[in-house]
Amino acid sequence: MTGGPLARLGTWTATHRRWVFGIWALLVIGLGAAAPTVFSSLAGAGWQANGSESVAVRELAQQHFGGNASSAVQVVIHSDTETIASPAVAHVVDEITGIASGDPRFGAVIAPQPGMTISPDGHTGIAIIGAAADPDDMVRAVDEHKETLTGLSGNGIEVYPTGASALWSDFNEANHTAMISAEMVSWPITLAIMIVAFGSIVAAGLPLLLTIAGLVTSAGGLVLLNTVTPISVWAMNFAMMFALALGIDYALFIVSRFRAAVTAHDSPRHAVAETMDTAGKAVLLSGLTVLVSLSAVLLVPAPAVRTMAIGIMVAVAFVLAATLTLLPAVLSALGTKVDAGTLPWARGQQHRSPVFARWGRLLHRHPWPFALGSLAVLIALALPAIGIKVAMPSIGVVPDDAPVRQGYAVVAEAMGPGAPGALQIVVPQADAATTASAAAQVPGIAMVTPPQQATDGSGHVLLQAIPDVDPSDPQMSTILSTLRDDLPATALVGGAPAENIDLQQALDDWFPIIVAVILTLGFLLLLVALRAPLIALLGTLVSLLSTAAAFGVARLIFQDGHGASLLGIDPQGFLDGWGPVFFFAMIFAIAMDYTVFLLATAKEHYEHTGDPHHAQINGLAYSGRIIFAAAAVMVAVFFTFALADPLPPKEMGIILGVAVLLDATLIRLVLLPVLLRITGHAAWWSPRWLDRMLPAISFGH
């Protein structure tokens, strides 16, 4: 049995499967021991633009002003009957101080101050617990103490921990709960789809077992990686979803090919070698494409965004490793028993699907109506994306009953809509008066608080500029820009709203660069694999259509509110700011996944026959059912997240689900096969000079 490196890898795993099982058992047990702590260990903050002015202000405030930074905990105290000056409220402040003093992550407590953190009617005040640790540790501190703080409520006094650290604590908790609930719904749906697709209980269970191994090891890997550098808890949320979807994709392709090969060979070992030499190459290329697409997100100078990409990359790497080593070993052990538990309707099911063969012939006979029809639908859905608006999430993404949202509402009602999102200004003492006067003149600033002197004698002062609009109002960006333009050059402007705006600006600035990098790297990978520049270019470009269409649908739902009530959505009037960068990378990676499966299969048949007609029809006949089943699984996985209560999981689930649905049905099963039909031999042509430069990769065996 001859073959390439992957065929030899398949042969080795089949021959040494006990070693493979032993190594994976050690990995699953070893890394799995750390996996249960993944959500409590990972970082809760990181939503910032490194190197920005707002981050500099936060660091200065933490260093020189007793931790009175954007990451400080603002404990809202309100009473309809008591004033903040009353002994009862003073006792609550003492209790807050006692809680803070018992945790080294908390700094000094600043009691409510008249004219600064006490409402005009005297019934609402804010006690500030300084930040004595980095933002991630501050979120963890709130996680541990928020129940104790809210437990101080009673006797007509309400206590709510708020501020950025409390916001991320409640936000992460709500989203984690939603993600776990969605996963619990998606697993049985996925198993049902797999049983229908394979018609065999054993074959259907293999992808799920493979995915579990990938998930457990990636979770443990992220916990270990977090000891080196903070990893956002969102990294695991995305990793769970992507590992399930892609793990099943890869296993579908491998198991389907093995089931066909094992009937044609005298031993399972030879069947594994052939499977790895053909389908294995497509899976490896697909995995590399996903990793390359997500690696472009690492360019964004935002820790949370970067580590979300890292989380998915770690999960994909483990799933890919399991697909190329553990799965072949299991298949070699099962042999023909892979079809055990075959259901009645699936007996005699062949690797080559007659249904998709007929579909391929139909597209071959009538290419233009199908091409124009699919393009019309995709372009119509993509057009609304032109007017899409983005911004960082508002307080509306947190559940109504979350303490941070309740405190936010109390402060906004008692002190004005901008009070929950004060802008912080750090300036040398000599420029304090000029700065305060200039800030007070800026349109949109309701008031400027008296200067707070530095606690370490550094000569800096801290001013709070209270806007007259909600922190998520679009006017906030103009107010911040005007402040920075009008204040003395020595003044730095930050605060939680400024951190959001600076992060949004960084995401906007990097978005076109990331798109260009992803498209370029995706094209180069397809070019190297297929050695066919035209179809590599077309395969890359058509992936943009499903992405644009998904964003068009996102605008209609999440920005304009069409169908929002049906989905239980309260539209913010914009898409969450991290969406375009991250969703583009994810959608493109998934789209290229299907592109690789289809084109690799078509290339294999073109290599055998030299007939583009044969390649187009059999490309669909052999990969169409797999693409359809894989897409059904992905759509089911993603749409279950639309059932979540918080907005971000809904946004993620609907956008990714729509993208996969459109990409699989209109592009991979219609438009791309039609392009193969229209371009004919030209699809697979390559100039001689390029052939000499590229490695010789064959998808045939």
C-alpha positions in Angstrom: 0.0 0.0 0.0 1.6 3.2 -1.1 0.6 6.8 -0.5 1.5 10.1 0.9 2.4 11.2 4.4 -1.2 11.1 5.6 -1.6 7.6 4.2 1.5 6.6 6.2 0.1 8.3 9.3 -3.1 6.3 8.8 -1.2 3.1 8.5 0.8 3.8 11.6 -2.3 4.7 13.7 -4.0 1.5 12.5 -0.9 -0.6 13.3 -0.2 1.0 16.6 -3.7 1.8 17.7 -3.0 0.8 21.3 -0.3 3.5 21.5 -2.8 6.0 20.0 -5.5 5.0 22.5 -3.0 5.2 25.3 -1.7 8.7 24.4 -5.2 10.1 23.9 -6.3 8.5 27.2 -3.5 10.3 29.0 -4.4 13.6 27.2 -8.1 13.3 28.0 -7.4 12.3 31.7 -4.5 14.7 32.2 -6.0 17.8 30.6 -9.5 16.7 31.6 -8.6 17.1 35.2 -8.3 20.8 34.7 -11.3 21.1 32.4 -14.0 21.4 35.1 -12.4 24.7 36.3 -12.2 26.2 32.9 -15.1 28.7 33.4 -13.9 29.8 36.8 -10.3 30.0 35.8 -10.4 32.0 32.6 -10.4 35.8 32.5 -13.6 37.9 32.6 -12.4 41.2 31.2 -10.0 42.2 28.5 -12.4 44.3 26.4 -10.0 47.2 25.8 -7.7 48.6 23.1 -4.2 48.1 24.3 -2.1 51.3 24.0 -5.2 53.5 23.9 -5.6 56.7 25.9 -8.5 55.3 27.9 -6.3 52.3 29.1 -3.6 54.8 30.1 -6.1 56.8 32.2 -7.3 53.6 33.9 -3.7 52.7 34.8 -3.0 56.2 36.1 -6.2 56.2 38.1 -5.4 52.9 39.7 -1.8 54.0 40.5 -2.3 57.5 41.8 -6.0 57.7 43.0 -6.5 54.8 45.3 -7.8 52.5 42.5 -10.6 54.9 41.5 -10.4 53.6 38.0 -12.9 52.3 35.5 -12.4 48.9 36.9 -13.4 50.0 40.5 -16.6 48.6 41.9 -19.3 51.2 42.2 -21.7 50.1 44.9 -25.0 51.9 44.5 -27.0 52.6 47.7 -30.6 53.8 47.5 -33.4 54.3 49.9 -36.8 55.9 49.5 -37.0 56.6 53.2 -33.4 57.2 54.4 -30.9 59.7 53.1 -27.3 58.9 52.4 -26.3 60.9 55.5 -28.4 58.8 57.8 -26.8 56.4 60.4 -28.5 53.4 58.7 -26.8 54.1 55.4 -23.5 54.9 57.1 -23.7 51.4 58.7 -24.1 49.9 55.2 -21.0 51.9 54.0 -19.1 50.5 57.0 -20.2 47.0 56.0 -19.0 47.6 52.4 -15.7 48.8 53.8 -15.4 45.6 55.9 -16.0 43.4 52.9 -13.5 45.3 50.8 -10.8 45.2 53.5 -10.9 41.4 53.5 -9.8 41.1 49.9 -6.4 42.4 48.7 -7.8 42.9 45.2 -9.9 45.7 46.6 -8.4 49.1 47.4 -9.7 51.8 49.7 -13.4 52.6 49.8 -14.5 56.1 48.9 -17.7 56.9 50.7 -20.5 58.7 48.8 -19.5 62.4 48.4 -21.9 65.4 48.2 -21.8 67.0 44.8 -20.0 64.0 43.3 -21.5 60.6 44.1 -24.7 61.6 46.0 -27.9 62.4 44.1 -29.5 65.9 44.5 -32.3 64.5 46.6 -29.8 62.8 48.9 -31.5 59.3 48.6 -29.0 57.7 46.2 -25.2 57.4 46.6 -22.3 55.5 45.2 -19.6 54.0 47.4 -16.5 53.3 45.3 -14.4 50.2 46.1 -11.0 51.0 44.5 -9.3 48.5 42.1 -6.1 47.1 43.6 -5.7 44.4 40.9 -5.9 44.1 37.2 -9.3 44.1 35.5 -9.5 40.3 35.2 -8.9 39.9 38.9 -11.4 42.7 39.7 -14.1 40.7 37.7 -13.2 37.6 39.7 -13.4 39.6 43.0 -16.9 40.8 42.0 -17.9 37.2 41.1 -17.0 36.2 44.7 -18.4 39.1 46.6 -21.5 40.4 44.7 -23.9 38.2 46.5 -22.5 39.4 49.8 -22.8 43.0 48.7 -26.4 42.7 47.4 -27.1 40.8 50.6 -26.6 44.1 52.5 -30.0 45.2 51.1 -32.7 45.4 53.7 -34.7 47.7 56.0 -35.7 49.9 53.1 -32.1 50.2 51.7 -31.1 48.7 48.3 -27.5 47.8 47.5 -26.3 47.0 44.0 -22.7 46.5 42.8 -22.3 48.2 39.5 -19.5 49.6 37.3 -17.4 47.9 34.5 -16.1 45.0 36.7 -19.6 44.2 37.9 -21.0 44.6 34.4 -18.6 42.0 33.0 -19.3 39.7 36.0 -23.0 39.7 35.3 -22.5 39.7 31.6 -20.2 36.7 31.6 -22.4 34.8 34.0 -25.5 35.3 31.9 -23.8 34.3 28.7 -22.1 31.3 30.2 -25.5 30.0 31.5 -27.0 30.6 28.1 -24.2 28.9 26.2 -24.4 25.8 28.4 -28.2 25.6 28.0 -27.8 25.9 24.2 -25.2 23.1 24.2 -27.5 20.8 26.1 -30.2 21.4 23.5 -27.8 21.0 20.5 -26.3 17.7 21.5 -29.4 15.5 21.1 -30.4 17.4 18.0 -26.9 16.8 16.6 -27.1 13.0 17.4 -30.5 12.7 15.7 -29.1 14.4 12.5 -26.0 12.2 12.6 -28.2 9.0 12.8 -30.2 10.2 9.8 -27.1 11.1 7.9 -25.2 7.8 8.6 -28.1 5.5 9.1 -25.9 3.7 11.6 -25.8 4.2 15.4 -22.1 3.3 15.7 -21.0 5.6 12.8 -23.2 8.4 14.1 -21.7 8.2 17.6 -18.1 8.4 16.4 -18.1 12.1 15.6 -19.6 12.9 19.0 -17.0 10.9 20.8 -14.3 12.5 18.8 -15.7 16.0 19.6 -15.9 15.2 23.3 -12.2 14.2 23.3 -11.4 17.4 21.5 -13.5 19.6 23.8 -12.1 18.1 27.0 -8.5 18.4 26.0 -9.0 21.9 24.6 -10.7 23.0 27.9 -7.8 21.7 29.9 -5.3 23.2 27.5 -6.9 26.7 27.9 -6.7 26.4 31.7 -3.0 25.7 31.4 -2.5 28.4 28.9 -4.3 30.8 31.2 -1.5 30.4 33.7 0.8 31.9 31.1 -1.4 34.7 29.7 -5.0 35.7 30.6 -7.5 33.9 28.3 -11.0 35.3 28.1 -13.9 33.1 29.3 -15.5 33.8 26.0 -12.7 31.8 24.4 -14.2 28.6 25.8 -17.7 29.6 24.9 -16.8 29.9 21.3 -14.5 26.9 21.4 -17.3 24.6 22.6 -19.5 25.7 19.7 -16.8 25.5 17.1 -15.3 22.2 18.3 -18.7 20.6 18.1 -19.5 21.9 14.7 -16.1 21.4 13.0 -15.4 18.1 14.8 -18.6 16.6 13.4 -17.7 18.1 9.9 -14.3 16.4 9.9 -15.5 13.1 11.3 -18.4 13.0 8.7 -15.9 13.3 5.9 -13.5 10.7 7.3 -16.1 8.2 8.4 -18.0 8.4 5.2 -14.9 7.8 3.1 -13.8 4.9 5.4 -17.2 3.2 5.0 -16.8 3.2 1.3 -13.2 2.1 1.4 -13.5 -0.7 3.9 -15.9 -2.6 1.5 -13.3 -2.5 -1.2 -10.2 -3.5 0.7 -9.0 -6.8 2.3 -8.2 -5.1 5.6 -9.3 -2.1 7.6 -5.7 -0.9 7.7 -5.6 -0.5 4.0 -9.0 1.3 4.1 -7.7 3.7 6.7 -4.7 4.4 4.5 -6.8 5.3 1.5 -9.2 7.3 3.7 -6.4 9.4 5.1 -4.7 9.8 1.7 -7.9 11.3 0.3 -10.4 12.6 2.8 -7.6 13.2 5.4 -5.9 15.7 3.1 -9.1 17.6 2.7 -9.6 17.6 6.5 -6.1 18.8 7.1 -6.4 21.6 4.5 -9.8 22.6 6.0 -8.3 22.7 9.5 -5.4 24.8 8.4 -7.8 27.2 6.6 -9.7 27.7 9.8 -6.6 28.2 11.8 -5.2 30.7 9.3 -8.5 32.6 9.1 -8.7 33.0 12.9 -5.0 33.9 13.2 -5.7 37.1 11.4 -7.9 38.2 14.4 -4.8 38.1 16.5 -3.9 41.4 14.9 -6.5 43.3 16.9 -4.9 44.9 20.0 -7.7 43.7 22.3 -7.0 40.9 24.8 -10.6 39.5 24.8 -10.8 39.4 21.0 -7.4 37.9 20.6 -8.0 35.2 23.2 -11.4 34.3 21.8 -9.6 33.5 18.5 -6.9 31.6 20.5 -9.6 29.5 22.2 -11.2 28.4 18.9 -7.7 27.7 17.5 -6.8 25.5 20.4 -10.1 23.6 20.1 -9.7 23.2 16.4 -6.1 22.0 16.8 -7.2 19.3 19.3 -10.2 18.3 17.2 -8.0 18.2 14.1 -5.4 16.1 15.9 -8.0 13.7 17.1 -9.5 13.4 13.6 -6.1 12.5 12.0 -4.9 10.1 14.8 -7.6 8.9 17.2 -10.4 8.5 14.6 -8.3 6.4 12.2 -7.2 4.2 15.1 -10.9 3.7 16.2 -11.9 3.0 12.6 -9.2 0.4 12.1 -10.4 -1.4 15.2 -14.0 -1.3 14.1 -13.5 -2.3 10.5 -16.8 -3.3 9.0 -18.4 -3.0 12.4 -18.5 0.7 11.8 -21.9 0.0 10.2 -23.2 -1.8 13.3 -26.7 -0.8 14.3 -27.6 0.1 10.7 -31.2 1.3 10.5 -33.6 -0.2 8.0 -33.8 2.8 5.6 -30.0 3.0 5.3 -29.2 -0.6 4.3 -27.3 -0.5 1.0 -26.5 3.2 1.4 -23.6 4.1 -0.8 -20.8 6.6 -0.5 -21.8 8.1 -3.9 -25.2 9.7 -3.4 -27.6 9.1 -6.3 -29.7 12.1 -5.2 -26.7 14.5 -5.4 -25.5 12.9 -8.6 -28.9 13.8 -10.2 -28.6 17.3 -8.7 -25.1 17.7 -10.2 -26.4 16.6 -13.7 -29.3 19.1 -13.3 -26.9 21.9 -12.6 -24.7 20.8 -15.5 -27.7 21.0 -17.9 -29.0 24.4 -16.7 -26.1 26.3 -15.1 -27.2 29.9 -15.8 -30.7 29.9 -14.2 -29.3 28.4 -11.0 -26.3 30.8 -11.0 -28.4 33.9 -11.5 -31.1 32.7 -9.0 -28.6 32.0 -6.2 -26.7 35.3 -6.9 -30.0 37.3 -6.8 -31.0 35.9 -3.4 -27.5 36.4 -1.9 -27.1 40.0 -3.3 -30.6 40.9 -2.1 -29.8 39.7 1.4 -26.3 41.3 1.3 -27.4 44.8 0.3 -28.7 45.9 3.8 -25.2 45.2 5.2 -24.1 48.5 3.5 -25.9 50.5 6.2 -24.9 48.4 9.2 -23.9 50.2 12.4 -21.7 48.8 15.1 -21.0 49.7 18.8 -20.0 48.1 22.0 -22.8 46.3 23.9 -25.2 48.5 25.9 -26.5 47.7 29.4 -29.4 46.0 27.6 -27.4 42.9 27.0 -27.5 42.1 30.7 -30.6 40.5 32.1 -33.2 42.8 33.7 -32.8 41.2 37.1 -29.0 41.4 37.2 -27.8 43.6 40.1 -25.6 45.7 37.8 -28.6 46.6 35.6 -30.8 47.4 38.5 -28.1 49.7 40.0 -27.5 51.3 36.6 -31.2 52.2 36.4 -31.3 53.6 39.9 -28.3 55.9 39.2 -29.6 57.0 35.9 -33.0 58.0 37.4 -31.5 59.7 40.4 -28.5 61.5 38.9 -29.1 61.7 35.1 -28.7 59.3 32.2 -24.9 59.9 31.9 -24.1 59.3 35.6 -23.5 55.5 35.2 -20.8 56.2 32.6 -18.7 59.1 33.9 -15.7 60.1 31.8 -12.4 60.3 33.8 -9.8 63.1 33.1 -6.3 62.8 34.6 -4.3 66.0 34.3 -1.3 67.7 36.1 -2.3 69.9 39.1 -1.1 73.0 37.2 -3.7 72.5 34.4 -6.6 71.4 36.6 -8.5 74.6 36.6 -8.1 75.2 32.9 -9.1 71.6 32.2 -12.2 71.8 34.4 -13.3 75.0 32.8 -12.8 73.7 29.3 -14.6 70.4 30.0 -17.6 72.2 31.4 -18.0 74.1 28.1 -18.1 70.9 26.0 -21.6 70.3 24.6 -23.0 67.1 26.1 -21.2 67.4 29.5 -23.7 68.0 32.3 -21.2 68.6 35.1 -17.6 68.3 36.1 -16.8 67.1 39.6 -14.3 68.9 41.9 -10.7 67.6 41.4 -9.6 64.6 43.4 -6.0 64.9 44.5 -3.5 62.0 43.9 -3.0 59.9 47.0 0.7 59.4 46.4 1.6 63.1 45.9 2.4 62.6 42.2 0.9 66.1 41.3 -1.9 64.7 39.2 -5.6 65.3 39.8 -8.7 63.3 38.7 -11.8 65.0 37.3 -15.1 63.2 36.5 -17.0 64.6 33.5 -20.6 63.5 33.6 -22.3 63.4 30.2 -25.9 64.2 29.7 -26.6 61.1 27.6 -26.6 57.4 28.2 -23.1 55.8 27.9 -24.3 53.8 24.8 -25.8 56.8 23.1 -24.1 57.5 19.7 -23.5 61.1 20.9 -21.0 59.8 23.4 -18.4 59.3 20.7 -18.7 63.0 19.7 -18.5 64.2 23.3 -15.3 62.2 23.9 -13.7 63.4 20.7 -14.6 67.0 21.5 -13.2 66.7 25.0 -9.9 65.3 23.7 -9.7 68.1 21.2 -10.6 71.0 23.5 -8.7 70.0 26.7 -5.0 70.9 27.3 -2.5 68.5 25.7 -1.5 67.3 29.2 -5.1 66.0 29.9 -5.9 62.4 29.2 -9.6 61.3 28.9 -10.7 57.8 29.8 -13.4 56.0 31.8 -15.6 53.0 30.9 -17.4 54.7 28.0 -14.1 55.9 26.5 -12.7 52.4 26.8 -15.6 51.1 24.8 -15.3 53.8 22.1 -11.5 53.3 21.8 -12.0 49.5 21.5 -14.6 50.1 18.8 -12.3 52.4 16.9 -9.5 49.8 17.0 -11.9 47.1 15.7 -13.0 49.5 12.9 -9.5 50.3 12.0 -8.3 46.7 11.9 -11.4 45.3 10.1 -10.4 46.0 6.5 -6.8 44.8 7.2 -8.1 41.5 8.7 -10.5 41.0 5.8 -7.6 41.5 3.3 -5.3 39.1 5.3 -8.0 36.4 5.6 -8.9 36.5 1.9 -5.2 36.5 0.8 -4.2 33.6 3.1 -7.4 31.7 2.2 -6.7 32.0 -1.5 -3.0 31.0 -1.1 -4.0 27.9 0.9 -6.5 26.8 -1.8 -4.0 27.6 -4.5 -1.3 25.4 -2.9 -3.8 22.6 -2.3 -5.6 22.6 -5.7 -2.8 24.0 -7.9 -5.6 25.8 -9.9 -5.6 29.6 -9.6 -9.0 30.2 -11.2 -11.1 28.0 -9.0 -9.0 28.9 -5.9 -9.9 32.6 -6.6 -13.5 31.9 -7.3 -13.8 29.6 -4.2 -12.4 32.4 -2.1 -14.5 35.2 -3.5 -17.9 33.4 -3.3 -17.3 33.0 0.4 -17.7 36.7 0.7 -21.3 36.4 -0.5 -22.5 34.3 2.4 -20.7 36.5 4.8 -22.2 39.7 3.4 -25.7 38.1 3.2 -25.4 37.0 6.9 -24.5 40.6 7.9 -27.4 41.9 5.9 -29.8 39.7 7.8 -28.1 40.8 11.0 -28.8 44.4 10.2 -32.4 43.7 9.5 -32.9 41.8 12.8 -30.6 43.4 15.3 -30.4 47.0 14.0 -33.8 47.6 12.3 -35.8 45.1 14.5 -37.5 43.1 11.7 -38.7 39.9 13.3 -37.1 40.9 16.6 -40.3 40.3 18.7 -40.7 36.8 17.2 -37.2 36.0 18.3 -37.6 37.7 21.7 -35.0 40.4 20.9 -34.9 43.9 22.2 -32.8 45.6 19.4 -30.0 47.9 20.4 -30.1 49.7 17.0 -26.6 48.4 16.2 -24.6 45.2 15.9 -22.2 44.5 18.8 -18.8 46.0 17.9 -16.8 42.9 18.0 -19.2 41.1 15.6 -17.8 42.1 12.1 -14.2 41.2 12.9 -14.9 38.0 14.7 -17.9 36.8 12.7 -16.2 37.5 9.4 -13.3 35.2 10.4 -15.6 32.5 11.7 -18.0 32.6 8.7 -15.1 32.6 6.2 -13.5 29.7 8.0 -16.7 27.6 7.9 -17.3 28.6 4.3 -13.8 27.5 3.3 -14.4 24.3 5.2 -17.2 23.4 2.7 -15.2 24.7 -0.2 -12.3 22.4 0.6 -14.6 19.3 0.9 -16.3 20.0 -2.4 -13.3 21.1 -4.5 -11.0 18.4 -3.1 -13.5 15.8 -4.1 -13.9 17.3 -7.5 -10.2 17.6 -7.9 -9.7 13.9 -7.0 -12.1 12.9 -9.9 -10.6 15.3 -12.3 -7.2 13.8 -11.6 -8.6 10.4 -12.4 -10.4 11.2 -15.6 -9.3 14.6 -16.8 -13.0 15.3 -17.5 -14.4 18.5 -15.9 -18.0 17.3 -16.4 -17.2 14.1 -14.5 -15.4 16.1 -11.8 -18.3 18.5 -11.2 -21.0 15.8 -11.0 -19.0 13.4 -8.9 -17.7 16.2 -6.7 -21.3 16.7 -5.7 -22.2 13.1 -5.7 -19.5 12.2 -3.2 -19.4 15.3 -1.1 -23.0 16.7 -1.4 -24.6 14.5 1.3 -21.7 15.2 3.7 -21.9 19.0 3.1 -25.6 18.9 3.6 -25.4 16.8 6.8 -22.6 18.9 8.2 -24.5 22.1 7.4 -27.6 20.7 9.1 -25.6 20.0 12.2 -23.9 23.4 12.2 -27.2 25.2 11.6 -28.8 23.2 14.5 -25.9 24.0 16.8 -25.8 27.7 16.0 -29.6 28.2 16.0 -29.9 26.7 19.5 -28.0 29.7 20.7 -30.8 31.9 19.4 -32.9 30.4 22.2 -30.7 32.1 24.8 -32.0 35.1 26.8 -28.9 37.4 26.5 -28.5 39.2 23.2 -24.9 38.3 22.3 -25.5 34.5 22.1 -28.7 35.2 20.0 -26.6 37.5 17.8 -23.9 34.9 17.4 -26.3 32.0 16.8 -28.5 33.7 14.3 -25.6 35.3 12.3 -23.6 32.1 12.1 -26.6 29.9 11.5 -27.9 32.1 8.6 -24.3 32.2 7.2 -24.0 28.4 7.2 -27.5 27.9 5.8 -26.9 30.3 2.9 -23.4 29.1 2.3 -24.2 25.4 2.1 -27.4 25.6 0.1 -26.8 28.5 -2.3 -23.0 28.5 -2.7 -21.5 25.1 -2.1 -24.4 23.1 -3.5 -25.4 25.5 -6.3 -23.1 28.4 -7.2 -19.7 26.7 -6.8 -20.7 23.6 -8.8 -22.2 25.8 -11.5 -18.9 27.8 -11.7 -17.1 24.5 -12.2 -19.5 23.7 -15.0 -19.1 27.1 -16.6 -15.3 27.3 -16.4 -14.7 23.6 -17.4 -11.0 22.7 -17.9 -10.0 26.3 -17.1 -11.1 25.7 -13.5 -8.2 23.2 -13.1 -5.6 24.8 -15.3 -2.4 26.1 -13.9 0.5 27.8 -15.8 3.7 25.7 -15.9 5.7 28.3 -14.0 3.2 28.1 -11.1 3.2 24.3 -11.2 7.0 24.3 -10.8 6.7 26.6 -7.7 3.9 24.7 -5.9 4.2 21.5 -4.0 2.7 18.4 -5.7 -0.5 17.6 -3.8 -2.9 15.0 -5.1 -6.3 14.1 -3.7 -6.4 10.8 -5.5 -5.1 7.6 -4.0 
